[in-house]
């Protein structure tokens, strides 16, 4: 599909990728139109539950349901999750803010770990909700969650579940994980790298306390990078041969050509650690189901534009919900 024009204009003082990224991470937001959620636990396998915070319309069976997926070390409470939820709610959609397994204080609900390509959990949630009478879904993710959303869309090309998904969307998705880890290890990205690493190490310590027979934290003292963490923990505990194998097989780029549902990918040229190269790959232009929007500015999961009386300025959230609404049927 032809790439639509870039109509994103950043707030004047947020033009740089680092500045936009840090502002979006630190800014305090309010969501006055979002009603209190219903907390719900979904059994996605025999030994694993995931927690979601759900917002149901009065006639939930008639409304499209938007399943939201957060990024690395995020949760259902992440600001972009609540921002997307509020915009989806205003459109008349049901909203399921889904925690990846172990996230949002749920380490005790699963002996396993989440990873960047784990599509089984949102698919299980979709199928459980389908069995309750919900018929139409969109899957929308930010960062790691965006990679999962696009990967899910590619994997379901010939599955019955694909007929229930009207759209998948991804903001700042690391669709080629190895490139993103390379970028994260650059000196100018040391603060982001350390932030992720501290979160991952802390989570592993909590997991080992809960499942001491499964996890050995002694190697953690030698872990100085996300790549090393993935090599020692994420990969072997999820059936991958090592970090390189994990990055290759978990990337949405492996299956994106098989997309059979409308998909939106939004990313920025100035994203500090998700390089735009993969999204700009000319081969992706031949995928009819895929709409790519690569903006000049936006940072990582930022895309903060000037606000107005009826718009909070979070442009990507609005663009995502415009796309979903256009395909809602």
Phi and psi restraints in degrees (value plus and minus 20) as a CYANA .aco file:
   2 UNK   PHI     -79.0   -39.0
   2 UNK   PSI     124.9   164.9
   3 UNK   PHI     -94.2   -54.2
   3 UNK   PSI     104.6   144.6
   4 UNK   PHI     -89.0   -49.0
   4 UNK   PSI     140.7   180.7
   5 UNK   PHI     -84.3   -44.3
   5 UNK   PSI     129.3   169.3
   6 UNK   PHI    -102.2   -62.2
   6 UNK   PSI      87.8   127.8
   7 UNK   PHI    -127.7   -87.7
   7 UNK   PSI      -2.8    37.2
   8 UNK   PHI    -104.5   -64.5
   8 UNK   PSI     106.6   146.6
   9 UNK   PHI    -140.7  -100.7
   9 UNK   PSI      95.6   135.6
  10 UNK   PHI     -92.5   -52.5
  10 UNK   PSI     138.4   178.4
  11 UNK   PHI     -76.1   -36.1
  11 UNK   PSI     120.7   160.7
  12 UNK   PHI     -72.6   -32.6
  12 UNK   PSI     -54.9   -14.9
  13 UNK   PHI    -115.1   -75.1
  13 UNK   PSI      -8.0    32.0
  14 UNK   PHI    -142.8  -102.8
  14 UNK   PSI      15.7    55.7
  15 UNK   PHI     -92.4   -52.4
  15 UNK   PSI     -46.3    -6.3
  16 UNK   PHI    -108.0   -68.0
  16 UNK   PSI     130.7   170.7
  17 UNK   PHI     -82.0   -42.0
  17 UNK   PSI     -64.1   -24.1
  18 UNK   PHI     -85.9   -45.9
  18 UNK   PSI     -63.9   -23.9
  19 UNK   PHI     -82.6   -42.6
  19 UNK   PSI     -63.6   -23.6
  20 UNK   PHI     -84.3   -44.3
  20 UNK   PSI     -64.2   -24.2
  21 UNK   PHI     -80.9   -40.9
  21 UNK   PSI     -67.9   -27.9
  22 UNK   PHI     -89.1   -49.1
  22 UNK   PSI     -57.3   -17.3
  23 UNK   PHI     -83.1   -43.1
  23 UNK   PSI     -68.1   -28.1
  24 UNK   PHI     -82.0   -42.0
  24 UNK   PSI     -53.5   -13.5
  25 UNK   PHI     -91.2   -51.2
  25 UNK   PSI     -58.7   -18.7
  26 UNK   PHI    -116.6   -76.6
  26 UNK   PSI     -40.4    -0.4
  27 UNK   PHI     -83.0   -43.0
  27 UNK   PSI     121.8   161.8
  28 UNK   PHI    -111.6   -71.6
  28 UNK   PSI     108.6   148.6
  29 UNK   PHI    -142.7  -102.7
  29 UNK   PSI     134.2   174.2
  30 UNK   PHI    -139.2   -99.2
  30 UNK   PSI     130.6   170.6
  31 UNK   PHI    -153.2  -113.2
  31 UNK   PSI      49.4    89.4
  32 UNK   PHI     -84.8   -44.8
  32 UNK   PSI     -44.5    -4.5
  33 UNK   PHI    -109.9   -69.9
  33 UNK   PSI     -25.8    14.2
  34 UNK   PHI    -109.4   -69.4
  34 UNK   PSI      99.1   139.1
  35 UNK   PHI     -93.2   -53.2
  35 UNK   PSI     143.7   183.7
  36 UNK   PHI     -78.6   -38.6
  36 UNK   PSI     121.7   161.7
  37 UNK   PHI    -105.9   -65.9
  37 UNK   PSI     142.7   182.7
  38 UNK   PHI    -119.2   -79.2
  38 UNK   PSI     101.4   141.4
  39 UNK   PHI     -98.9   -58.9
  39 UNK   PSI     111.6   151.6
  40 UNK   PHI    -160.3  -120.3
  40 UNK   PSI     120.0   160.0
  41 UNK   PHI    -124.8   -84.8
  41 UNK   PSI     109.8   149.8
  42 UNK   PHI    -131.0   -91.0
  42 UNK   PSI     107.5   147.5
  43 UNK   PHI    -102.6   -62.6
  43 UNK   PSI      84.1   124.1
  44 UNK   PHI    -113.5   -73.5
  44 UNK   PSI     -33.3     6.7
  45 UNK   PHI    -177.9  -137.9
  45 UNK   PSI    -199.9  -159.9
  46 UNK   PHI     -84.4   -44.4
  46 UNK   PSI     -44.1    -4.1
  47 UNK   PHI    -145.1  -105.1
  47 UNK   PSI      -7.0    33.0
  48 UNK   PHI    -157.0  -117.0
  48 UNK   PSI     112.9   152.9
  49 UNK   PHI    -140.5  -100.5
  49 UNK   PSI     132.4   172.4
  50 UNK   PHI    -144.9  -104.9
  50 UNK   PSI     128.5   168.5
  51 UNK   PHI    -120.5   -80.5
  51 UNK   PSI     113.6   153.6
  52 UNK   PHI    -146.8  -106.8
  52 UNK   PSI     130.6   170.6
  53 UNK   PHI    -130.7   -90.7
  53 UNK   PSI      96.5   136.5
  54 UNK   PHI    -133.0   -93.0
  54 UNK   PSI     124.7   164.7
  55 UNK   PHI    -146.0  -106.0
  55 UNK   PSI      93.9   133.9
  56 UNK   PHI    -127.0   -87.0
  56 UNK   PSI     113.8   153.8
  57 UNK   PHI     -90.7   -50.7
  57 UNK   PSI     142.9   182.9
  58 UNK   PHI     -76.6   -36.6
  58 UNK   PSI     -61.1   -21.1
  59 UNK   PHI    -129.3   -89.3
  59 UNK   PSI      60.7   100.7
  60 UNK   PHI     -84.1   -44.1
  60 UNK   PSI     -52.6   -12.6
  61 UNK   PHI     -86.9   -46.9
  61 UNK   PSI     -49.8    -9.8
  62 UNK   PHI    -104.1   -64.1
  62 UNK   PSI     -40.6    -0.6
  63 UNK   PHI    -108.1   -68.1
  63 UNK   PSI     127.1   167.1
  64 UNK   PHI     -87.7   -47.7
  64 UNK   PSI     124.7   164.7
  65 UNK   PHI    -130.8   -90.8
  65 UNK   PSI     103.5   143.5
  66 UNK   PHI    -118.8   -78.8
  66 UNK   PSI      99.0   139.0
  67 UNK   PHI    -116.5   -76.5
  67 UNK   PSI     100.4   140.4
  68 UNK   PHI    -123.4   -83.4
  68 UNK   PSI     116.9   156.9
  69 UNK   PHI    -143.4  -103.4
  69 UNK   PSI     108.2   148.2
  70 UNK   PHI    -110.1   -70.1
  70 UNK   PSI     157.3   197.3
  71 UNK   PHI    -114.6   -74.6
  71 UNK   PSI    -193.6  -153.6
  72 UNK   PHI     -76.5   -36.5
  72 UNK   PSI     104.6   144.6
  73 UNK   PHI      41.6    81.6
  73 UNK   PSI       0.8    40.8
  74 UNK   PHI    -112.5   -72.5
  74 UNK   PSI    -183.7  -143.7
  75 UNK   PHI    -184.0  -144.0
  75 UNK   PSI    -199.5  -159.5
  76 UNK   PHI     -84.2   -44.2
  76 UNK   PSI     -37.1     2.9
  77 UNK   PHI    -110.2   -70.2
  77 UNK   PSI     -24.5    15.5
  78 UNK   PHI     -75.3   -35.3
  78 UNK   PSI     125.5   165.5
  79 UNK   PHI     -79.4   -39.4
  79 UNK   PSI     -59.5   -19.5
  80 UNK   PHI     -89.5   -49.5
  80 UNK   PSI     -48.2    -8.2
  81 UNK   PHI     -86.0   -46.0
  81 UNK   PSI     -63.7   -23.7
  82 UNK   PHI     -93.9   -53.9
  82 UNK   PSI     -53.3   -13.3
  83 UNK   PHI     -84.9   -44.9
  83 UNK   PSI     -66.1   -26.1
  84 UNK   PHI     -83.8   -43.8
  84 UNK   PSI     -59.7   -19.7
  85 UNK   PHI     -80.7   -40.7
  85 UNK   PSI     -64.7   -24.7
  86 UNK   PHI     -82.8   -42.8
  86 UNK   PSI     -62.6   -22.6
  87 UNK   PHI     -87.4   -47.4
  87 UNK   PSI     -57.3   -17.3
  88 UNK   PHI     -86.4   -46.4
  88 UNK   PSI     -61.9   -21.9
  89 UNK   PHI     -80.8   -40.8
  89 UNK   PSI     -63.4   -23.4
  90 UNK   PHI     -80.6   -40.6
  90 UNK   PSI     -48.5    -8.5
  91 UNK   PHI     -99.5   -59.5
  91 UNK   PSI     -27.4    12.6
  92 UNK   PHI      73.0   113.0
  92 UNK   PSI      -4.2    35.8
  93 UNK   PHI    -113.9   -73.9
  93 UNK   PSI     128.4   168.4
  94 UNK   PHI     -89.1   -49.1
  94 UNK   PSI     133.8   173.8
  95 UNK   PHI    -154.2  -114.2
  95 UNK   PSI     112.5   152.5
  96 UNK   PHI    -141.8  -101.8
  96 UNK   PSI      85.1   125.1
  97 UNK   PHI    -106.9   -66.9
  97 UNK   PSI      80.7   120.7
  98 UNK   PHI    -114.9   -74.9
  98 UNK   PSI     107.3   147.3
  99 UNK   PHI    -100.0   -60.0
  99 UNK   PSI     115.6   155.6
 100 UNK   PHI     -82.5   -42.5
 100 UNK   PSI     133.9   173.9
 101 UNK   PHI     -75.4   -35.4
 101 UNK   PSI     116.7   156.7
 102 UNK   PHI      62.7   102.7
 102 UNK   PSI     -31.0     9.0
 103 UNK   PHI    -113.1   -73.1
 103 UNK   PSI     140.3   180.3
 104 UNK   PHI      48.4    88.4
 104 UNK   PSI      11.6    51.6
 105 UNK   PHI      55.5    95.5
 105 UNK   PSI      10.5    50.5
 106 UNK   PHI    -136.2   -96.2
 106 UNK   PSI       5.6    45.6
 107 UNK   PHI     -76.1   -36.1
 107 UNK   PSI     -49.8    -9.8
 108 UNK   PHI     -94.6   -54.6
 108 UNK   PSI     -30.2     9.8
 109 UNK   PHI    -109.1   -69.1
 109 UNK   PSI     -23.5    16.5
 110 UNK   PHI    -175.1  -135.1
 110 UNK   PSI     116.9   156.9
 111 UNK   PHI     -96.7   -56.7
 111 UNK   PSI     -35.2     4.8
 112 UNK   PHI    -114.7   -74.7
 112 UNK   PSI    -199.8  -159.8
 113 UNK   PHI    -135.2   -95.2
 113 UNK   PSI     131.2   171.2
 114 UNK   PHI    -102.7   -62.7
 114 UNK   PSI     143.9   183.9
 115 UNK   PHI    -172.8  -132.8
 115 UNK   PSI     154.9   194.9
 116 UNK   PHI     -91.1   -51.1
 116 UNK   PSI     -30.4     9.6
 117 UNK   PHI    -141.5  -101.5
 117 UNK   PSI      -2.4    37.6
 118 UNK   PHI    -100.7   -60.7
 118 UNK   PSI      67.0   107.0
 119 UNK   PHI    -106.3   -66.3
 119 UNK   PSI     -33.9     6.1
 120 UNK   PHI     -82.4   -42.4
 120 UNK   PSI     -56.6   -16.6
 121 UNK   PHI     -88.7   -48.7
 121 UNK   PSI     -73.2   -33.2
 122 UNK   PHI     -82.6   -42.6
 122 UNK   PSI     -51.5   -11.5
 123 UNK   PHI     -86.2   -46.2
 123 UNK   PSI     -60.2   -20.2
 124 UNK   PHI     -84.0   -44.0
 124 UNK   PSI     -61.6   -21.6
 125 UNK   PHI     -82.5   -42.5
 125 UNK   PSI     -63.8   -23.8
 126 UNK   PHI     -79.1   -39.1
 126 UNK   PSI     -63.0   -23.0
 127 UNK   PHI     -89.4   -49.4
 127 UNK   PSI     -56.9   -16.9
 128 UNK   PHI     -85.2   -45.2
 128 UNK   PSI     -60.8   -20.8
 129 UNK   PHI     -90.6   -50.6
 129 UNK   PSI     -54.5   -14.5
 130 UNK   PHI     -81.4   -41.4
 130 UNK   PSI     -59.3   -19.3
 131 UNK   PHI     -85.7   -45.7
 131 UNK   PSI     -38.7     1.3
 132 UNK   PHI    -111.9   -71.9
 132 UNK   PSI     -17.4    22.6
 133 UNK   PHI      86.7   126.7
 133 UNK   PSI     -22.7    17.3
 134 UNK   PHI     -97.2   -57.2
 134 UNK   PSI     116.7   156.7
 135 UNK   PHI    -135.4   -95.4
 135 UNK   PSI     -44.8    -4.8
 136 UNK   PHI    -149.2  -109.2
 136 UNK   PSI     116.5   156.5
 137 UNK   PHI    -156.9  -116.9
 137 UNK   PSI     133.7   173.7
 138 UNK   PHI    -149.6  -109.6
 138 UNK   PSI     125.2   165.2
 139 UNK   PHI    -138.5   -98.5
 139 UNK   PSI      98.6   138.6
 140 UNK   PHI    -147.3  -107.3
 140 UNK   PSI     105.4   145.4
 141 UNK   PHI    -151.1  -111.1
 141 UNK   PSI     134.1   174.1
 142 UNK   PHI    -132.4   -92.4
 142 UNK   PSI     116.7   156.7
 143 UNK   PHI      34.5    74.5
 143 UNK   PSI    -142.7  -102.7
 144 UNK   PHI     -72.5   -32.5
 144 UNK   PSI     -61.2   -21.2
 145 UNK   PHI     -83.2   -43.2
 145 UNK   PSI     -50.4   -10.4
 146 UNK   PHI     -88.3   -48.3
 146 UNK   PSI     -60.4   -20.4
 147 UNK   PHI     -80.3   -40.3
 147 UNK   PSI     -62.4   -22.4
 148 UNK   PHI     -83.3   -43.3
 148 UNK   PSI     -62.7   -22.7
 149 UNK   PHI     -81.0   -41.0
 149 UNK   PSI     -67.0   -27.0
 150 UNK   PHI     -87.3   -47.3
 150 UNK   PSI     -59.1   -19.1
 151 UNK   PHI     -84.1   -44.1
 151 UNK   PSI     -61.2   -21.2
 152 UNK   PHI     -81.3   -41.3
 152 UNK   PSI     -63.5   -23.5
 153 UNK   PHI     -80.5   -40.5
 153 UNK   PSI     -56.6   -16.6
 154 UNK   PHI     -93.7   -53.7
 154 UNK   PSI     -55.4   -15.4
 155 UNK   PHI     -93.6   -53.6
 155 UNK   PSI     -42.4    -2.4
 156 UNK   PHI    -115.8   -75.8
 156 UNK   PSI      -3.0    37.0
 157 UNK   PHI     -74.4   -34.4
 157 UNK   PSI     -56.6   -16.6
 158 UNK   PHI    -136.5   -96.5
 158 UNK   PSI      -5.8    34.2
 159 UNK   PHI    -118.0   -78.0
 159 UNK   PSI     133.5   173.5
 160 UNK   PHI     -82.0   -42.0
 160 UNK   PSI     -52.6   -12.6
 161 UNK   PHI     -82.5   -42.5
 161 UNK   PSI     -46.6    -6.6
 162 UNK   PHI     -81.0   -41.0
 162 UNK   PSI     -51.2   -11.2
 163 UNK   PHI     -86.3   -46.3
 163 UNK   PSI     -41.9    -1.9
 164 UNK   PHI    -109.2   -69.2
 164 UNK   PSI     -33.4     6.6
 165 UNK   PHI    -115.8   -75.8
 165 UNK   PSI      98.5   138.5
 166 UNK   PHI    -108.8   -68.8
 166 UNK   PSI     -42.3    -2.3
 167 UNK   PHI    -186.0  -146.0
 167 UNK   PSI     132.4   172.4
 168 UNK   PHI    -147.9  -107.9
 168 UNK   PSI     125.1   165.1
 169 UNK   PHI    -157.0  -117.0
 169 UNK   PSI     133.6   173.6
 170 UNK   PHI    -165.6  -125.6
 170 UNK   PSI     107.8   147.8
 171 UNK   PHI    -131.8   -91.8
 171 UNK   PSI     105.4   145.4
 172 UNK   PHI      33.8    73.8
 172 UNK   PSI      26.4    66.4
 173 UNK   PHI    -101.7   -61.7
 173 UNK   PSI     117.0   157.0
 174 UNK   PHI    -104.1   -64.1
 174 UNK   PSI      53.6    93.6
 175 UNK   PHI     -92.0   -52.0
 175 UNK   PSI     -32.8     7.2
 176 UNK   PHI    -147.4  -107.4
 176 UNK   PSI      71.0   111.0
 177 UNK   PHI     -80.0   -40.0
 177 UNK   PSI     -57.7   -17.7
 178 UNK   PHI     -80.7   -40.7
 178 UNK   PSI     -59.0   -19.0
 179 UNK   PHI     -83.4   -43.4
 179 UNK   PSI     -56.7   -16.7
 180 UNK   PHI     -91.4   -51.4
 180 UNK   PSI     -59.5   -19.5
 181 UNK   PHI     -86.7   -46.7
 181 UNK   PSI     -58.9   -18.9
 182 UNK   PHI     -77.9   -37.9
 182 UNK   PSI     -65.0   -25.0
 183 UNK   PHI     -87.5   -47.5
 183 UNK   PSI     -58.2   -18.2
 184 UNK   PHI     -82.3   -42.3
 184 UNK   PSI     -49.0    -9.0
 185 UNK   PHI    -103.4   -63.4
 185 UNK   PSI     -20.7    19.3
 186 UNK   PHI     -88.8   -48.8
 186 UNK   PSI     130.1   170.1
 187 UNK   PHI     -78.3   -38.3
 187 UNK   PSI     -57.5   -17.5
 188 UNK   PHI     -90.5   -50.5
 188 UNK   PSI     -32.2     7.8
 189 UNK   PHI    -126.4   -86.4
 189 UNK   PSI      -0.3    39.7
 190 UNK   PHI     -79.5   -39.5
 190 UNK   PSI     -56.6   -16.6
 191 UNK   PHI     -86.8   -46.8
 191 UNK   PSI     -62.8   -22.8
 192 UNK   PHI     -84.0   -44.0
 192 UNK   PSI     -64.6   -24.6
 193 UNK   PHI     -78.6   -38.6
 193 UNK   PSI     -67.0   -27.0
 194 UNK   PHI     -84.2   -44.2
 194 UNK   PSI     -60.3   -20.3
 195 UNK   PHI     -79.9   -39.9
 195 UNK   PSI     -67.2   -27.2
 196 UNK   PHI     -83.2   -43.2
 196 UNK   PSI     -63.1   -23.1
 197 UNK   PHI     -85.3   -45.3
 197 UNK   PSI     -62.1   -22.1
 198 UNK   PHI     -81.3   -41.3
 198 UNK   PSI     -62.1   -22.1
 199 UNK   PHI     -84.1   -44.1
 199 UNK   PSI     -63.4   -23.4
 200 UNK   PHI     -86.4   -46.4
 200 UNK   PSI     -61.9   -21.9
 201 UNK   PHI     -85.9   -45.9
 201 UNK   PSI     -60.7   -20.7
 202 UNK   PHI     -83.6   -43.6
 202 UNK   PSI     -60.6   -20.6
 203 UNK   PHI     -83.5   -43.5
 203 UNK   PSI     -60.3   -20.3
 204 UNK   PHI     -85.4   -45.4
 204 UNK   PSI     -56.1   -16.1
 205 UNK   PHI     -84.5   -44.5
 205 UNK   PSI     -59.7   -19.7
 206 UNK   PHI     -87.5   -47.5
 206 UNK   PSI     -59.1   -19.1
 207 UNK   PHI     -84.2   -44.2
 207 UNK   PSI     -60.9   -20.9
 208 UNK   PHI     -86.1   -46.1
 208 UNK   PSI     -52.6   -12.6
 209 UNK   PHI     -86.2   -46.2
 209 UNK   PSI     -58.2   -18.2
 210 UNK   PHI    -100.4   -60.4
 210 UNK   PSI     -54.3   -14.3
 211 UNK   PHI    -150.7  -110.7
 211 UNK   PSI      48.6    88.6
 212 UNK   PHI     -84.2   -44.2
 212 UNK   PSI     -42.8    -2.8
 213 UNK   PHI    -101.5   -61.5
 213 UNK   PSI     -30.7     9.3
 214 UNK   PHI    -121.6   -81.6
 214 UNK   PSI     -58.0   -18.0
 215 UNK   PHI    -140.7  -100.7
 215 UNK   PSI     117.6   157.6
 216 UNK   PHI    -132.5   -92.5
 216 UNK   PSI      95.4   135.4
 217 UNK   PHI    -109.3   -69.3
 217 UNK   PSI     -22.4    17.6
 218 UNK   PHI     -77.8   -37.8
 218 UNK   PSI     -58.4   -18.4
 219 UNK   PHI     -88.3   -48.3
 219 UNK   PSI     -34.9     5.1
 220 UNK   PHI     -78.3   -38.3
 220 UNK   PSI     -52.0   -12.0
 221 UNK   PHI     -81.3   -41.3
 221 UNK   PSI     -43.0    -3.0
 222 UNK   PHI    -120.5   -80.5
 222 UNK   PSI     -18.5    21.5
 223 UNK   PHI    -104.9   -64.9
 223 UNK   PSI      94.3   134.3
 224 UNK   PHI    -139.5   -99.5
 224 UNK   PSI     -12.0    28.0
 225 UNK   PHI    -173.4  -133.4
 225 UNK   PSI     136.9   176.9
 226 UNK   PHI     -83.3   -43.3
 226 UNK   PSI     -56.9   -16.9
 227 UNK   PHI     -80.4   -40.4
 227 UNK   PSI     -64.0   -24.0
 228 UNK   PHI     -86.7   -46.7
 228 UNK   PSI     -59.0   -19.0
 229 UNK   PHI     -79.8   -39.8
 229 UNK   PSI     -66.1   -26.1
 230 UNK   PHI     -84.1   -44.1
 230 UNK   PSI     -56.5   -16.5
 231 UNK   PHI     -86.5   -46.5
 231 UNK   PSI     -57.1   -17.1
 232 UNK   PHI    -109.0   -69.0
 232 UNK   PSI     -49.8    -9.8
 233 UNK   PHI    -143.3  -103.3
 233 UNK   PSI     -82.2   -42.2
 234 UNK   PHI     -77.6   -37.6
 234 UNK   PSI     -69.8   -29.8
 235 UNK   PHI     -85.0   -45.0
 235 UNK   PSI     -78.2   -38.2
 236 UNK   PHI     -84.0   -44.0
 236 UNK   PSI     -50.3   -10.3
 237 UNK   PHI    -102.7   -62.7
 237 UNK   PSI     -21.3    18.7
 238 UNK   PHI    -144.7  -104.7
 238 UNK   PSI      -4.8    35.2
 239 UNK   PHI      64.6   104.6
 239 UNK   PSI      -3.6    36.4
 240 UNK   PHI    -119.3   -79.3
 240 UNK   PSI     133.8   173.8
 241 UNK   PHI     -92.9   -52.9
 241 UNK   PSI     -41.1    -1.1
 242 UNK   PHI     151.4   191.4
 242 UNK   PSI    -197.0  -157.0
 243 UNK   PHI     -80.1   -40.1
 243 UNK   PSI     -63.4   -23.4
 244 UNK   PHI     -82.2   -42.2
 244 UNK   PSI     -63.1   -23.1
 245 UNK   PHI     -83.7   -43.7
 245 UNK   PSI     -62.5   -22.5
 246 UNK   PHI     -80.2   -40.2
 246 UNK   PSI     -70.1   -30.1
 247 UNK   PHI     -80.4   -40.4
 247 UNK   PSI     -58.0   -18.0
 248 UNK   PHI     -89.9   -49.9
 248 UNK   PSI     -71.2   -31.2
 249 UNK   PHI     -96.8   -56.8
 249 UNK   PSI     -47.1    -7.1
 250 UNK   PHI    -106.3   -66.3
 250 UNK   PSI     -27.9    12.1
 251 UNK   PHI     -97.0   -57.0
 251 UNK   PSI     115.5   155.5
 252 UNK   PHI     -82.0   -42.0
 252 UNK   PSI     -41.9    -1.9
 253 UNK   PHI     -79.0   -39.0
 253 UNK   PSI     -44.0    -4.0
 254 UNK   PHI     -88.9   -48.9
 254 UNK   PSI     -47.1    -7.1
 255 UNK   PHI    -145.1  -105.1
 255 UNK   PSI     -18.8    21.2
 256 UNK   PHI     -84.1   -44.1
 256 UNK   PSI     -46.8    -6.8
 257 UNK   PHI     -86.3   -46.3
 257 UNK   PSI     -37.1     2.9
 258 UNK   PHI    -111.9   -71.9
 258 UNK   PSI     -12.7    27.3
 259 UNK   PHI     -73.8   -33.8
 259 UNK   PSI     108.0   148.0
 260 UNK   PHI    -140.4  -100.4
 260 UNK   PSI     -15.5    24.5
 261 UNK   PHI    -144.9  -104.9
 261 UNK   PSI     132.1   172.1
 262 UNK   PHI     -77.3   -37.3
 262 UNK   PSI     113.2   153.2
 263 UNK   PHI    -153.8  -113.8
 263 UNK   PSI     121.6   161.6
 264 UNK   PHI    -140.8  -100.8
 264 UNK   PSI     109.8   149.8
 265 UNK   PHI    -141.5  -101.5
 265 UNK   PSI     100.2   140.2
 266 UNK   PHI    -136.7   -96.7
 266 UNK   PSI     108.0   148.0
 267 UNK   PHI    -170.4  -130.4
 267 UNK   PSI     150.6   190.6
 268 UNK   PHI    -145.0  -105.0
 268 UNK   PSI     126.0   166.0
 269 UNK   PHI     -83.2   -43.2
 269 UNK   PSI     -49.1    -9.1
 270 UNK   PHI    -121.3   -81.3
 270 UNK   PSI       1.3    41.3
 271 UNK   PHI     -82.4   -42.4
 271 UNK   PSI     104.7   144.7
 272 UNK   PHI     -83.7   -43.7
 272 UNK   PSI     -54.5   -14.5
 273 UNK   PHI    -154.5  -114.5
 273 UNK   PSI      -8.6    31.4
 274 UNK   PHI    -141.7  -101.7
 274 UNK   PSI      68.6   108.6
 275 UNK   PHI     -77.5   -37.5
 275 UNK   PSI     123.6   163.6
 276 UNK   PHI     -97.4   -57.4
 276 UNK   PSI     -25.0    15.0
 277 UNK   PHI     -73.9   -33.9
 277 UNK   PSI     -66.6   -26.6
 278 UNK   PHI     -84.0   -44.0
 278 UNK   PSI     -60.5   -20.5
 279 UNK   PHI     -90.5   -50.5
 279 UNK   PSI     -47.4    -7.4
 280 UNK   PHI    -106.7   -66.7
 280 UNK   PSI     -21.4    18.6
 281 UNK   PHI     -71.3   -31.3
 281 UNK   PSI     100.6   140.6
 282 UNK   PHI     -76.0   -36.0
 282 UNK   PSI     -47.1    -7.1
 283 UNK   PHI     -81.4   -41.4
 283 UNK   PSI     -49.0    -9.0
 284 UNK   PHI     -89.6   -49.6
 284 UNK   PSI     -40.3    -0.3
 285 UNK   PHI     -87.1   -47.1
 285 UNK   PSI     -37.4     2.6
 286 UNK   PHI    -107.1   -67.1
 286 UNK   PSI     -22.1    17.9
 287 UNK   PHI    -109.8   -69.8
 287 UNK   PSI      86.7   126.7
 288 UNK   PHI     -81.2   -41.2
 288 UNK   PSI     -52.6   -12.6
 289 UNK   PHI     -97.8   -57.8
 289 UNK   PSI     -33.0     7.0
 290 UNK   PHI    -121.3   -81.3
 290 UNK   PSI     107.5   147.5
 291 UNK   PHI    -128.0   -88.0
 291 UNK   PSI     101.2   141.2
 292 UNK   PHI    -126.6   -86.6
 292 UNK   PSI     115.0   155.0
 293 UNK   PHI    -148.4  -108.4
 293 UNK   PSI      88.3   128.3
 294 UNK   PHI    -131.7   -91.7
 294 UNK   PSI      87.4   127.4
 295 UNK   PHI    -109.4   -69.4
 295 UNK   PSI     138.8   178.8
 296 UNK   PHI     -90.1   -50.1
 296 UNK   PSI     -60.3   -20.3
 297 UNK   PHI    -140.7  -100.7
 297 UNK   PSI     149.8   189.8
 298 UNK   PHI     124.2   164.2
 298 UNK   PSI     -42.9    -2.9
 299 UNK   PHI      42.4    82.4
 299 UNK   PSI    -175.5  -135.5
 300 UNK   PHI    -121.8   -81.8
 300 UNK   PSI      93.6   133.6
 301 UNK   PHI      37.9    77.9
 301 UNK   PSI      13.2    53.2
 302 UNK   PHI    -121.9   -81.9
 302 UNK   PSI    -110.7   -70.7
 303 UNK   PHI      36.2    76.2
 303 UNK   PSI      30.1    70.1
 304 UNK   PHI    -116.5   -76.5
 304 UNK   PSI      96.0   136.0
 305 UNK   PHI    -122.7   -82.7
 305 UNK   PSI     151.7   191.7
 306 UNK   PHI     -77.7   -37.7
 306 UNK   PSI     117.9   157.9
 307 UNK   PHI    -107.1   -67.1
 307 UNK   PSI     143.9   183.9
 308 UNK   PHI    -161.9  -121.9
 308 UNK   PSI    -195.2  -155.2
 309 UNK   PHI     -80.6   -40.6
 309 UNK   PSI     -54.7   -14.7
 310 UNK   PHI    -136.2   -96.2
 310 UNK   PSI      -1.8    38.2
 311 UNK   PHI    -166.9  -126.9
 311 UNK   PSI     105.6   145.6
 312 UNK   PHI    -100.1   -60.1
 312 UNK   PSI     -23.5    16.5
 313 UNK   PHI      75.2   115.2
 313 UNK   PSI     -26.4    13.6
 314 UNK   PHI    -105.2   -65.2
 314 UNK   PSI      69.6   109.6
 315 UNK   PHI     -85.2   -45.2
 315 UNK   PSI     -64.3   -24.3
 316 UNK   PHI     -84.1   -44.1
 316 UNK   PSI     -58.7   -18.7
 317 UNK   PHI     -80.3   -40.3
 317 UNK   PSI     -63.5   -23.5
 318 UNK   PHI     -86.6   -46.6
 318 UNK   PSI     -61.9   -21.9
 319 UNK   PHI     -83.3   -43.3
 319 UNK   PSI     -59.3   -19.3
 320 UNK   PHI     -81.2   -41.2
 320 UNK   PSI     -68.4   -28.4
 321 UNK   PHI     -91.2   -51.2
 321 UNK   PSI     -49.6    -9.6
 322 UNK   PHI     -80.5   -40.5
 322 UNK   PSI     -63.9   -23.9
 323 UNK   PHI     -85.0   -45.0
 323 UNK   PSI     -65.3   -25.3
 324 UNK   PHI     -81.8   -41.8
 324 UNK   PSI     -64.7   -24.7
 325 UNK   PHI     -82.5   -42.5
 325 UNK   PSI     -55.8   -15.8
 326 UNK   PHI     -86.1   -46.1
 326 UNK   PSI     -43.0    -3.0
 327 UNK   PHI    -132.5   -92.5
 327 UNK   PSI      -9.8    30.2
 328 UNK   PHI     -90.5   -50.5
 328 UNK   PSI     -45.5    -5.5
